[in-house]
Amino acid sequence: REKDDKSKNWVPKFLMAKEEKEGRKSSDNLERNIFKVKKSNAEKSKRMEKEEKLFRETFLYEKEISVVSTAIAECSVPSSRRVDLPITAGEQLEVIDAAEGSAVICRNSQGRYGYVLVEHLNFR
């Protein structure tokens, strides 16, 4: 019994080899991050569904939502109406559909929909 105790010496973390420390940290963080990602994806998908439902009710949009193209906002524009999408410079938007005049219906990274003027967008 004494031999078993002597062979299993306890070593503080600061005396351990660097590789062992990094190996332990990466496996611990990996397990923790997996659960956080799943939770945030579930919340994000719920929020996206809610935004899509609100968009369909507000715009009376019954067609299938499909991305026509992507664009980058050239300047920041606050929304003056409820149906306008507030944008910030450099933000990437997905163009859903063309509307009357010079406006297009866009979706931002948070899943919000709204009208954006074409002159504020830079198509690649």
C-alpha positions as CSV (number, residue, x, y, z in Angstrom):
1,R,0.0,0.0,0.0
2,E,2.8,2.4,0.8
3,K,4.4,1.8,-2.6
4,D,1.1,2.8,-4.4
5,D,0.9,6.1,-2.4
6,K,4.6,6.9,-3.2
7,S,4.1,6.3,-7.0
8,K,1.1,8.6,-7.2
9,N,2.8,11.9,-6.2
10,W,0.6,14.9,-6.3
11,V,2.1,17.7,-8.3
12,P,0.8,21.3,-8.2
13,K,-0.3,22.8,-11.5
14,F,2.5,25.3,-11.7
15,L,5.1,22.5,-11.6
16,M,3.4,20.5,-14.3
17,A,4.7,20.4,-17.9
18,K,3.2,23.1,-20.2
19,E,1.8,20.5,-22.6
20,E,-0.2,18.8,-19.8
21,K,-1.7,22.1,-18.7
22,E,-2.7,23.1,-22.2
23,G,-4.2,19.7,-22.9
24,R,-6.3,19.9,-19.8
25,K,-7.5,23.5,-20.5
26,S,-8.4,22.8,-24.1
27,S,-10.5,19.8,-23.3
28,D,-12.2,21.6,-20.4
29,N,-13.0,24.6,-22.6
30,L,-14.1,22.5,-25.5
31,E,-16.8,20.8,-23.4
32,R,-18.0,24.0,-21.9
33,N,-18.1,25.9,-25.2
34,I,-20.2,23.1,-26.9
35,F,-23.0,23.6,-24.4
36,K,-22.9,27.4,-24.7
37,V,-23.1,27.3,-28.5
38,K,-26.1,25.0,-28.5
39,K,-28.0,27.3,-26.1
40,S,-27.2,30.5,-28.0
41,N,-28.2,28.8,-31.3
42,A,-31.6,27.8,-29.9
43,E,-32.2,31.4,-28.6
44,K,-31.1,32.8,-32.0
45,S,-33.4,30.5,-34.0
46,K,-36.4,31.5,-31.7
47,R,-35.6,35.1,-32.3
48,M,-35.3,34.6,-36.0
49,E,-38.6,32.9,-36.2
50,K,-40.2,35.7,-34.2
51,E,-38.7,38.3,-36.5
52,E,-39.9,36.4,-39.6
53,K,-43.4,36.1,-38.3
54,L,-43.4,39.9,-37.5
55,F,-42.1,40.6,-41.0
56,R,-44.8,38.5,-42.7
57,E,-47.5,40.2,-40.7
58,T,-46.2,43.8,-41.2
59,F,-45.3,43.5,-44.9
60,L,-48.1,41.0,-45.9
61,Y,-45.4,38.9,-47.4
62,E,-46.6,35.4,-48.4
63,K,-43.8,34.4,-50.8
64,E,-40.9,32.1,-49.8
65,I,-38.1,34.1,-48.2
66,S,-35.0,33.6,-50.3
67,V,-31.8,35.7,-50.5
68,V,-31.5,37.4,-53.9
69,S,-28.1,38.9,-53.2
70,T,-25.9,40.4,-50.4
71,A,-24.9,44.0,-50.0
72,I,-22.9,46.1,-47.6
73,A,-24.3,49.3,-46.1
74,E,-22.3,52.4,-47.2
75,C,-23.5,54.7,-44.5
76,S,-25.4,54.6,-41.2
77,V,-29.1,55.4,-41.5
78,P,-31.5,55.4,-38.5
79,S,-35.1,54.2,-39.2
80,S,-37.7,56.9,-39.5
81,R,-40.6,54.5,-39.9
82,R,-41.4,51.1,-38.4
83,V,-41.0,49.3,-41.7
84,D,-37.5,50.9,-42.4
85,L,-34.4,48.9,-41.3
86,P,-31.9,50.9,-39.4
87,I,-28.4,50.2,-40.8
88,T,-24.8,51.0,-39.8
89,A,-21.9,51.6,-42.1
90,G,-20.2,48.4,-43.1
91,E,-23.0,46.1,-42.0
92,Q,-23.7,43.2,-44.3
93,L,-27.3,42.8,-45.4
94,E,-29.2,40.1,-47.3
95,V,-31.5,41.4,-50.0
96,I,-34.8,39.5,-49.9
97,D,-36.9,41.2,-52.5
98,A,-37.2,44.4,-54.6
99,A,-39.9,46.8,-53.6
100,E,-41.5,49.8,-55.5
101,G,-39.2,52.7,-56.3
102,S,-35.6,52.6,-55.1
103,A,-36.2,50.5,-52.0
104,V,-35.4,46.8,-51.4
105,I,-36.4,44.5,-48.5
106,C,-33.3,43.5,-46.6
107,R,-32.5,41.3,-43.6
108,N,-29.6,42.1,-41.2
109,S,-27.5,39.7,-39.1
110,Q,-29.9,39.9,-36.2
111,G,-32.7,38.7,-38.4
112,R,-34.6,41.9,-38.6
113,Y,-36.3,42.9,-41.9
114,G,-37.1,46.2,-43.4
115,Y,-36.9,48.6,-46.3
116,V,-33.5,50.0,-47.3
117,L,-32.8,52.5,-50.1
118,V,-30.6,51.2,-52.9
119,E,-28.4,54.3,-52.8
120,H,-27.3,53.3,-49.2
121,L,-26.1,49.9,-50.4
122,N,-23.0,48.7,-52.1
123,F,-23.5,45.5,-54.2
124,R,-20.3,43.6,-54.8
